[in-house]
Amino acid sequence: MMQICLINPPIEDFYYTKVRRQPLGLLYIAGTLRYAGYNVSLIDSHSNKKHIMSIPSSFDYLQKYFNHSDPLLRFPFHNYYHFGLSYQEIRRQIIQSKASLFMISSMFTTYHEECENIINTIKEIHPFSFIAVGGYHASLYPDHFLTNTATDFVIEGEGEESALKLANAIFYNKPFDSIEGLSYKENGGISRTNRKNNLADIDSITSPARELLNLRQFKFYKKNVTPLIASRGCPNNCKFCSGKIIWGNSHRYRNSDNIIKEIDECIKKYNINCFNFEDENLFITKDRAVKLLEALLEYQKKNSIRLEFTAMNGISIENLDEKIISLMKKTGFNEINISLVTHSEKLQLLEKRPFGTEHFFRIISYAKKMCMDVRAYFILGLPGQTKEEVIETIKYLNSLEIDFYPSVYYNVWAPYNQWKQQRSSAFFNETELLSRADLIRFFNICRKK
């Protein structure tokens, strides 16, 4: 059977969120391909390894802030790093691979160069192999990959079904035009099939192939941790969110029994004691939240174990209430990560937020009552945001006596010449209302609180 190699590229940035080490999307695709009989390998370039790099010229606009005399105007990060396997090691593993098809994850626009470096390496070493790319960035800019890189195929949207159909078409020498959600090179141009409807029954998707990871990839702060999802998609329409690029307007959730089965398998195979939910919207409805939490609680009671659960990407709180917060705590959620985005009611409406400050306050009050650690976030630099609105948001969050952090706004729809700068660590998107100096100052004020 044909060999397929999946690759999770390294990243280069001023900082790195370690919890994102396990490439859950690729593991789902690997599980589907392995179940169909394909020989699948994984080059997971994310690791604890890092080395300092020279700061790219793309960030020259930050030079005057690197050693600024005013601490509040000083750039908050010390170095620029390559996080993960070196390109030399990735190259070595690509040389050793006997794959006929390479599938690469391109999730974040700002890291497009890291992905393209790997594409170039593959084509140099294996010129007759096929290269497919998927993920948020690839789904947003398929023509870029097909026009400017050696990519042969771009899988747009949800990947499992299209990845399997693509592998079958290559292996059995069949045409590609019936594979939904596929863009590909053809006769010197680009062909594109219709975007597929996402699978209605996500319980039918094969479990992630975690067996492709090594045991140290489960370690996180002295715990054995793995990500999982209980649902896909989100019914909300927050303007700054790019989730619908992959999931469209659908929101689907897994049966609680199916989730428990995966958790049980992870405990028995990998000794996992902490599960991080990576859902776009974990608790889509109140009934759904209660049903899932009660199932998790019952599983632990039945097996006389105590697990920890997190949702480090954040929980959308519009459907939370005191009962659900209490259930979360009993189930093993010792912390809650939530985002106000802004204290400004005007901006909340403009950004189509599903809840306001009053509900945010109630949820924090319930969580503190349950002795949960609360981490709150807001977006700094939203289009149309004023200095006064930022000050108001910081003042309000300070009054709650909780830990809170700013996420600096970036724009994944920016033109190509700005892709590298579109990251929270780069303070690129200044406006008439908020200068770059303002963004750095407010960020540092929050860090020093």
Salt bridges, closest charged atoms under 4 A:
GLU12 OE2 - HIS82 ND1 2.95
ASP13 OD1 - ARG423 NH1 3.32
GLU89 OE2 - ARG92 NH2 2.61
GLU113 OE1 - LYS420 NZ 2.94
GLU116 OE2 - HIS112 ND1 3.03
GLU116 OE2 - HIS144 NE2 2.76
GLU124 OE2 - ARG91 NH2 2.77
ASP143 OD1 - ARG192 NH2 2.33
ASP152 OD2 - LYS123 NZ 3.72
GLU156 OE2 - ARG192 NE 3.49
GLU158 OE2 - ARG232 NH1 2.75
GLU158 OE2 - ARG252 NH1 2.96
GLU160 OE2 - ARG232 NH2 2.69
GLU161 OE2 - LYS165 NZ 3.55
GLU211 OE2 - ARG34 NE 3.12
GLU262 OE2 - ARG210 NH2 2.69
GLU262 OE1 - ARG254 NH2 2.73
ASP264 OD2 - LYS268 NZ 2.89
GLU308 OE1 - LYS223 NZ 2.87
ASP321 OD2 - LYS286 NZ 3.73
GLU322 OE2 - LYS369 NZ 2.73
GLU335 OE1 - ARG375 NH1 2.58
GLU358 OE2 - ARG362 NH1 3.29
GLU389 OE2 - LYS346 NZ 3.42
GLU392 OE2 - HIS343 NE2 3.74
GLU430 OE2 - ARG436 NH1 3.44
ASP438 OD2 - LYS387 NZ 3.67
ASP438 OD1 - ARG441 NH1 3.20
